[in-house]
Amino acid sequence: MNRRRADAIVGLIVTAVVIIGGALSWQAYQQQQAFEQMGSMMGTSMGAVHGTNPLWYVLGTILVSVVIGGGYLMIRDDVTSTEAVDRQGSDVSNQIDQERSEFESEPSTNTAQPSDGINPETQPRARVLDLLPDDERRILEPVLSSPGITQIELRDRSDFSKSKVSQTVSSLEKRGLLYRERQGRTYRIYPSDELLNPDG
């Protein structure tokens, strides 16, 4: 979701809460005033009859606004950063596709690897990363660049939740793209030998 749109939606919700809370507070205040006037006319106190104290509506409105606004600010980056990451991932994917098409359009007389293109036969990393979904690519790229990275560091780098990292690592491990070694209360994660040594 676009960050500006998310900010606008949450802003509208908080504004609506404030307006409704203000209206309820005003209504309760008017009701309280009416009961007090009636009580003074009759010479008795009707304070216990008039209903909810308007102060409760004011406090409730403030509390709900703070919970909604504060909760949104805490998850704002998670909600809005996926779009930027998706856009960045698609840009990288488009660049790889462009380089691959340039490589395939070159004459086949030169069998050596071109200096500016990616040859998927000799660079399996590029081919694997290109084929993976965005979330798996965000997990595998740090493992390839920093073999032995801990699962905790991986969580920080990928900006995923603990369970999302664990689930994605397990999925990649089942497909033989990486493996884990336990270290204390976490794991160290390494790319598979096929990705590190394509010839071996």
LINVENCOR-V843083 format. One record per residue. N is the residue number from 1. RES is the residue in one small letter. PHI is phi in degrees with one decimal (* if undefined). OMEGA is omega in whole degrees, 0 to 359 (NA if undefined). Layout:
BEGIN
n=N res=RES phi=PHI omega=OMEGA
n=N res=RES phi=PHI omega=OMEGA
END
This chain:
BEGIN
n=1 res=m phi=* omega=179
n=2 res=n phi=-64.7 omega=183
n=3 res=r phi=-61.2 omega=181
n=4 res=r phi=-64.0 omega=179
n=5 res=r phi=-66.9 omega=178
n=6 res=a phi=-62.6 omega=178
n=7 res=d phi=-60.4 omega=181
n=8 res=a phi=-65.4 omega=181
n=9 res=i phi=-63.5 omega=181
n=10 res=v phi=-65.3 omega=177
n=11 res=g phi=-60.3 omega=178
n=12 res=l phi=-64.5 omega=180
n=13 res=i phi=-63.5 omega=180
n=14 res=v phi=-63.1 omega=178
n=15 res=t phi=-61.3 omega=179
n=16 res=a phi=-62.1 omega=179
n=17 res=v phi=-61.2 omega=181
n=18 res=v phi=-64.0 omega=181
n=19 res=i phi=-65.1 omega=180
n=20 res=i phi=-63.5 omega=179
n=21 res=g phi=-62.0 omega=178
n=22 res=g phi=-64.1 omega=179
n=23 res=a phi=-63.7 omega=179
n=24 res=l phi=-64.9 omega=179
n=25 res=s phi=-63.1 omega=180
n=26 res=w phi=-63.9 omega=180
n=27 res=q phi=-63.0 omega=179
n=28 res=a phi=-65.4 omega=179
n=29 res=y phi=-66.3 omega=179
n=30 res=q phi=-61.6 omega=180
n=31 res=q phi=-64.1 omega=179
n=32 res=q phi=-62.6 omega=179
n=33 res=q phi=-62.4 omega=180
n=34 res=a phi=-63.1 omega=180
n=35 res=f phi=-65.1 omega=179
n=36 res=e phi=-66.7 omega=177
n=37 res=q phi=-64.7 omega=180
n=38 res=m phi=-62.4 omega=180
n=39 res=g phi=-66.1 omega=180
n=40 res=s phi=-69.3 omega=177
n=41 res=m phi=-69.1 omega=183
n=42 res=m phi=-85.9 omega=180
n=43 res=g phi=79.8 omega=178
n=44 res=t phi=-125.2 omega=177
n=45 res=s phi=-90.8 omega=179
n=46 res=m phi=-113.2 omega=182
n=47 res=g phi=-60.0 omega=183
n=48 res=a phi=-78.0 omega=186
n=49 res=v phi=-92.3 omega=196
n=50 res=h phi=-68.2 omega=177
n=51 res=g phi=106.3 omega=186
n=52 res=t phi=-68.4 omega=177
n=53 res=n phi=-68.1 omega=181
n=54 res=p phi=-58.9 omega=179
n=55 res=l phi=-61.6 omega=179
n=56 res=w phi=-65.0 omega=178
n=57 res=y phi=-64.6 omega=179
n=58 res=v phi=-62.9 omega=180
n=59 res=l phi=-62.4 omega=179
n=60 res=g phi=-61.9 omega=179
n=61 res=t phi=-62.5 omega=179
n=62 res=i phi=-62.2 omega=182
n=63 res=l phi=-62.1 omega=181
n=64 res=v phi=-63.6 omega=179
n=65 res=s phi=-62.5 omega=180
n=66 res=v phi=-66.0 omega=180
n=67 res=v phi=-63.4 omega=181
n=68 res=i phi=-65.3 omega=181
n=69 res=g phi=-64.3 omega=180
n=70 res=g phi=-65.8 omega=178
n=71 res=g phi=-61.6 omega=179
n=72 res=y phi=-64.0 omega=181
n=73 res=l phi=-61.7 omega=180
n=74 res=m phi=-69.7 omega=182
n=75 res=i phi=-104.4 omega=185
n=76 res=r phi=-56.9 omega=182
n=77 res=d phi=-64.7 omega=179
n=78 res=d phi=-64.2 omega=183
n=79 res=v phi=-69.0 omega=187
n=80 res=t phi=-97.6 omega=184
n=81 res=s phi=-79.4 omega=182
n=82 res=t phi=-62.5 omega=180
n=83 res=e phi=-65.9 omega=180
n=84 res=a phi=-64.3 omega=179
n=85 res=v phi=-66.5 omega=178
n=86 res=d phi=-60.8 omega=180
n=87 res=r phi=-64.8 omega=179
n=88 res=q phi=-64.0 omega=179
n=89 res=g phi=-62.5 omega=180
n=90 res=s phi=-69.4 omega=177
n=91 res=d phi=-63.6 omega=179
n=92 res=v phi=-63.6 omega=180
n=93 res=s phi=-61.8 omega=179
n=94 res=n phi=-64.8 omega=179
n=95 res=q phi=-64.5 omega=179
n=96 res=i phi=-64.5 omega=178
n=97 res=d phi=-61.3 omega=180
n=98 res=q phi=-64.8 omega=179
n=99 res=e phi=-64.1 omega=179
n=100 res=r phi=-65.7 omega=181
n=101 res=s phi=-67.3 omega=176
n=102 res=e phi=-63.9 omega=180
n=103 res=f phi=-65.2 omega=182
n=104 res=e phi=-70.4 omega=181
n=105 res=s phi=-83.6 omega=178
n=106 res=e phi=-71.5 omega=178
n=107 res=p phi=-61.9 omega=185
n=108 res=s phi=-86.4 omega=180
n=109 res=t phi=-69.9 omega=180
n=110 res=n phi=-93.8 omega=183
n=111 res=t phi=-87.0 omega=178
n=112 res=a phi=-70.6 omega=181
n=113 res=q phi=-67.0 omega=178
n=114 res=p phi=-67.9 omega=184
n=115 res=s phi=-77.6 omega=185
n=116 res=d phi=-106.0 omega=182
n=117 res=g phi=-110.7 omega=178
n=118 res=i phi=-104.1 omega=177
n=119 res=n phi=-95.8 omega=185
n=120 res=p phi=-65.9 omega=179
n=121 res=e phi=-73.6 omega=182
n=122 res=t phi=-100.8 omega=178
n=123 res=q phi=-127.8 omega=183
n=124 res=p phi=-64.2 omega=179
n=125 res=r phi=-58.7 omega=182
n=126 res=a phi=-61.2 omega=181
n=127 res=r phi=-65.8 omega=181
n=128 res=v phi=-64.6 omega=181
n=129 res=l phi=-62.2 omega=180
n=130 res=d phi=-67.2 omega=184
n=131 res=l phi=-86.6 omega=184
n=132 res=l phi=-78.0 omega=170
n=133 res=p phi=-64.8 omega=186
n=134 res=d phi=-57.9 omega=184
n=135 res=d phi=-66.2 omega=179
n=136 res=e phi=-71.2 omega=178
n=137 res=r phi=-64.4 omega=180
n=138 res=r phi=-66.9 omega=176
n=139 res=i phi=-86.9 omega=187
n=140 res=l phi=-74.7 omega=183
n=141 res=e phi=-58.6 omega=178
n=142 res=p phi=-64.2 omega=179
n=143 res=v phi=-66.8 omega=179
n=144 res=l phi=-69.6 omega=182
n=145 res=s phi=-80.6 omega=180
n=146 res=s phi=-135.2 omega=180
n=147 res=p phi=-56.5 omega=182
n=148 res=g phi=91.8 omega=179
n=149 res=i phi=-62.8 omega=179
n=150 res=t phi=-80.6 omega=181
n=151 res=q phi=-64.2 omega=179
n=152 res=i phi=-68.6 omega=178
n=153 res=e phi=-62.9 omega=180
n=154 res=l phi=-63.6 omega=178
n=155 res=r phi=-63.5 omega=180
n=156 res=d phi=-65.7 omega=183
n=157 res=r phi=-71.2 omega=183
n=158 res=s phi=-84.0 omega=181
n=159 res=d phi=63.4 omega=176
n=160 res=f phi=-103.9 omega=175
n=161 res=s phi=-72.1 omega=180
n=162 res=k phi=-59.3 omega=182
n=163 res=s phi=-69.3 omega=179
n=164 res=k phi=-65.5 omega=178
n=165 res=v phi=-62.9 omega=182
n=166 res=s phi=-60.6 omega=181
n=167 res=q phi=-65.5 omega=182
n=168 res=t phi=-68.8 omega=178
n=169 res=v phi=-62.4 omega=179
n=170 res=s phi=-60.7 omega=180
n=171 res=s phi=-63.1 omega=179
n=172 res=l phi=-67.4 omega=179
n=173 res=e phi=-67.7 omega=179
n=174 res=k phi=-61.3 omega=181
n=175 res=r phi=-88.9 omega=174
n=176 res=g phi=77.2 omega=180
n=177 res=l phi=-91.9 omega=177
n=178 res=l phi=-154.7 omega=175
n=179 res=y phi=-143.5 omega=184
n=180 res=r phi=-116.4 omega=171
n=181 res=e phi=-127.6 omega=182
n=182 res=r phi=-68.2 omega=174
n=183 res=q phi=-139.9 omega=182
n=184 res=g phi=63.9 omega=182
n=185 res=r phi=-96.8 omega=179
n=186 res=t phi=-132.3 omega=178
n=187 res=y phi=-124.2 omega=167
n=188 res=r phi=-99.5 omega=187
n=189 res=i phi=-116.3 omega=182
n=190 res=y phi=-126.0 omega=174
n=191 res=p phi=-71.6 omega=180
n=192 res=s phi=-66.8 omega=181
n=193 res=d phi=-61.4 omega=181
n=194 res=e phi=-64.6 omega=179
n=195 res=l phi=-76.4 omega=181
n=196 res=l phi=-79.5 omega=183
n=197 res=n phi=-125.6 omega=183
n=198 res=p phi=-61.9 omega=182
n=199 res=d phi=-88.1 omega=187
n=200 res=g phi=-93.2 omega=NA
END
